[in-house]
Amino acid sequence: MEITVIGAGYVGLVAGCCLAGSGNRVTCADVDEEKVRLLNSGDVPIYESGIERLISEGLAAGRLRFTTDAAEGVRTADVIFVAVGTPPGEDGRADLDFVLDAARTIGDHLRPGAVVVMKSTVPVGTTELVRAEIARRTDLPFHMCSNPEFLKEGDAVADFLYPDRVVCGVDSDRARRCMEELYEPFIRSGNPLIFMDIASAELTKYAANAMLAARISMMNQFADLCEQTGADIERVRRGVGSDPRIGSAFLYAGTGYGGSCLPKDVRAIIRSAEAQGVDLGILRSVAEANDRQTTVLVRKILKRFGDDLTGLRFALWGLAFKPRTDDMREAPSRAIAEALRGRGASVVAHDPAAMEQSREFYLGDAVDYAENEYEALDGADALVVVTEWLQYRRPDWSQLARRMARPIVFDGRNVFEPDRMASRGFEHYPVGRRQIGPAETA
Ligand SMILES: NC(=O)c1ccc[n+]([C@@H]2O[C@H](COP(=O)([O-])OP(=O)(O)OC[C@H]3O[C@@H](n4cnc5c(N)ncnc54)[C@H](O)[C@@H]3O)[C@@H](O)[C@H]2O)c1
């Protein structure tokens, strides 16, 4: 099939190169000229395992190309995916400007019978808005589909190639057959392609993210309770997660959820429900709990060092909102680094993938960047673990002891065991577990 994907970000790029990998001819269009230039020269603007190979194979086979001219791609496409960003607007609702821009380009150039697929995460009713926007600009027949994306950054390619399920909201046979044909290569092991109406597909995406966010916030509140009562959130997690009705994913207490999806999607569904007169009170609490949680480490740090951090130096391990991605959108590291700097401390950060993003778009030179995780420790009064990259989990403790000014670790992802930290002589402040204060290491 001839496919055009509008928006070559985390979602569009992954979808585009996987669909090219299964034999389709794919044009990925993006308004970002620098991104398109990089992609055409074989460079990959995002950090995502497996994507480089798919892109270079697609380019070499002539099945994948990148352009800034979406119109050119739309003119020849049987299927057009809209995968542009839907960032939070001022009131928290999804900002649909990029989506509607894409709709106008489609309306001006589409070929008869094309299927337009909404992949961006959009509130219920948006696919119909897009349909109306296109129909204002053309009399040609076309079909709409809502096909929300469930990939996880860090595992995005694998998630697309081997999805748990694919959700498609359709209202025509043509759209249904087209999605069956496109996804058939990826669901050969029997994972379901679930068809439904368009509104239900749109809401499924928000409901899924809302449930994941709720699990995290609930565990974070239980972690608070653990610290007050002497219970251990890691034991509680294992005990709870082994119940098959509950399952073990998304039960980790820590510094709160971040990234480009959960925070914005929770806020967006709350706002769009309000507009329908529906109060999603549970989700308002989930969001509030998460806002509070992003400062849990700062509160622990202030409790340990006092409110004035002037002259203190903190090593930050991890900038990305989670491991195996360079994405720092709504990453807890940003609030933590800014709070420490705001109280007079200096911060030296390390992240295996996100330092360039941080330097360019987020923390700039408000923090120093270390070549490797050990260099970040030199002279540090404390280590703050913000992202649970694998390489941070079993560090060389002798280097920590030698390089740090004081053996103090704030463990925002519970990567270290309290008992072992005590025997290594480290103060250790995890989330929802036994705190090893100065008295216990003396
Ligand atoms: N990132 C994720 O993990 C993830 C997962 C599931 C769903 N989603 C959803 O998918 C959508 C895209 O997310 P993303 O993370 O890929 O965003 P992104 O910001 O990484 O990429 C969006 C791209 O769209 C481009 N763009 C904007 N307007 C355009 C236009 N008119 N024509 C062509 N290109 C245009 C931007 O330049 C950018 O490169 C969002 O709605 C998001 O909520 C994201």
The ligand as an SDF file (V2000), in Angstrom:
LIG
                    3D

 44 48  0  0  0  0  0  0  0  0999 V2000
    5.3990    9.4190   22.4880 N   0  0  0  0  0  0  0  0  0  0  0  0
    4.6630    8.3950   22.8890 C   0  0  0  0  0  0  0  0  0  0  0  0
    5.1170    7.5170   23.6350 O   0  0  0  0  0  0  0  0  0  0  0  0
    3.2310    8.2690   22.4460 C   0  0  0  0  0  0  0  0  0  0  0  0
    2.5740    7.0360   22.6240 C   0  0  0  0  0  0  0  0  0  0  0  0
    1.2530    6.9280   22.2030 C   0  0  0  0  0  0  0  0  0  0  0  0
    0.5960    8.0150   21.6440 C   0  0  0  0  0  0  0  0  0  0  0  0
    1.2580    9.2110   21.5140 N   0  0  0  0  0  0  0  0  0  0  0  0
    0.5400   10.3210   20.8950 C   0  0  0  0  0  0  0  0  0  0  0  0
    0.9450   10.4150   19.5250 O   0  0  0  0  0  0  0  0  0  0  0  0
    0.9920   11.7780   19.1010 C   0  0  0  0  0  0  0  0  0  0  0  0
    2.3990   12.1200   18.6310 C   0  0  0  0  0  0  0  0  0  0  0  0
    3.2790   11.9820   19.7380 O   0  0  0  0  0  0  0  0  0  0  0  0
    4.8680   12.0280   19.5400 P   0  0  0  0  0  0  0  0  0  0  0  0
    5.4540   11.6910   20.8640 O   0  0  0  0  0  0  0  0  0  0  0  0
    5.2380   11.2450   18.3500 O   0  0  0  0  0  0  0  0  0  0  0  0
    5.0630   13.5940   19.2590 O   0  0  0  0  0  0  0  0  0  0  0  0
    6.3740   14.3130   18.7040 P   0  0  0  0  0  0  0  0  0  0  0  0
    6.2970   15.7020   19.2250 O   0  0  0  0  0  0  0  0  0  0  0  0
    7.5700   13.4750   18.9730 O   0  0  0  0  0  0  0  0  0  0  0  0
    6.1540   14.3230   17.1230 O   0  0  0  0  0  0  0  0  0  0  0  0
    5.1690   15.0680   16.4680 C   0  0  0  0  0  0  0  0  0  0  0  0
    5.7520   15.5300   15.1430 C   0  0  0  0  0  0  0  0  0  0  0  0
    4.7250   16.1360   14.3730 O   0  0  0  0  0  0  0  0  0  0  0  0
    5.3220   17.1830   13.6020 C   0  0  0  0  0  0  0  0  0  0  0  0
    4.2430   18.0550   13.1060 N   0  0  0  0  0  0  0  0  0  0  0  0
    3.4670   18.9270   13.7720 C   0  0  0  0  0  0  0  0  0  0  0  0
    2.5740   19.4900   12.9370 N   0  0  0  0  0  0  0  0  0  0  0  0
    2.7810   18.9590   11.7120 C   0  0  0  0  0  0  0  0  0  0  0  0
    2.1610   19.1170   10.4350 C   0  0  0  0  0  0  0  0  0  0  0  0
    1.1100   19.9280   10.2650 N   0  0  0  0  0  0  0  0  0  0  0  0
    2.6450   18.4150    9.4010 N   0  0  0  0  0  0  0  0  0  0  0  0
    3.6910   17.5750    9.5650 C   0  0  0  0  0  0  0  0  0  0  0  0
    4.3060   17.3690   10.7550 N   0  0  0  0  0  0  0  0  0  0  0  0
    3.8530   18.0520   11.8200 C   0  0  0  0  0  0  0  0  0  0  0  0
    6.2770   17.8170   14.5890 C   0  0  0  0  0  0  0  0  0  0  0  0
    7.2750   18.5800   13.9200 O   0  0  0  0  0  0  0  0  0  0  0  0
    6.8560   16.5840   15.2960 C   0  0  0  0  0  0  0  0  0  0  0  0
    8.0270   16.1230   14.6540 O   0  0  0  0  0  0  0  0  0  0  0  0
    0.5180   12.5920   20.3080 C   0  0  0  0  0  0  0  0  0  0  0  0
   -0.8620   12.7930   20.2070 O   0  0  0  0  0  0  0  0  0  0  0  0
    0.8210   11.6790   21.4830 C   0  0  0  0  0  0  0  0  0  0  0  0
   -0.0040   11.9440   22.5850 O   0  0  0  0  0  0  0  0  0  0  0  0
    2.5550    9.3490   21.8760 C   0  0  0  0  0  0  0  0  0  0  0  0
  1  2  1  0
  2  3  2  0
  2  4  1  0
  4  5  1  0
  4 44  2  0
  5  6  2  0
  6  7  1  0
  7  8  2  0
  8  9  1  0
  8 44  1  0
  9 10  1  0
  9 42  1  0
 10 11  1  0
 11 12  1  0
 11 40  1  0
 12 13  1  0
 13 14  1  0
 14 15  2  0
 14 16  1  0
 14 17  1  0
 17 18  1  0
 18 19  2  0
 18 20  1  0
 18 21  1  0
 21 22  1  0
 22 23  1  0
 23 24  1  0
 23 38  1  0
 24 25  1  0
 25 26  1  0
 25 36  1  0
 26 27  1  0
 26 35  1  0
 27 28  2  0
 28 29  1  0
 29 30  1  0
 29 35  2  0
 30 31  1  0
 30 32  2  0
 32 33  1  0
 33 34  2  0
 34 35  1  0
 36 37  1  0
 36 38  1  0
 38 39  1  0
 40 41  1  0
 40 42  1  0
 42 43  1  0
M  CHG  2   8   1  16  -1
M  END
$$$$
